């Protein structure tokens, strides 16, 4: 059985949305972001590769902008792997909040010349 509250599923986000909505607030997806370290990054500059990409897939499924912790904390220098934009060819994806959500088994299409910084 699939756990809808486990990333990359958005069950937990939907609970937060509903809680806010029940108190008269709406989450502004255009101004919101999700910070996570499971971005599917490859090893680079002596850093290990990410164990998974479920944080990135969660952000895509929820329709949120995605940042890695290194990019979100401006006191840390970027190491070349960090990205404020997913290294994806987004044109190959449907709308992030479409009924077909990205699962942890979904392979994401990566642009051959992706150079996000």
GIURUR-V824983 format. One line per field, one symbol per residue. phi: phi as a letter, one per 30 degrees, with the letter a starting at -180 (. if undefined). burial: 1 if it has 16 or more other C-alpha atoms within 10 Angstrom, else 0. Layout:
phi=???
burial=???
This chain:
phi=.dcdccdddcedddddedddedciccddddccbbcacccidddahicddddabdddddddddicdcbdedddcddcddcjcdbcbedbcddccdeecdddddcdcdccdcddcdbdb
burial=000000111100100000000000000000001111111110000000000011111111111111111111000000001111011100000001000011010001000000000
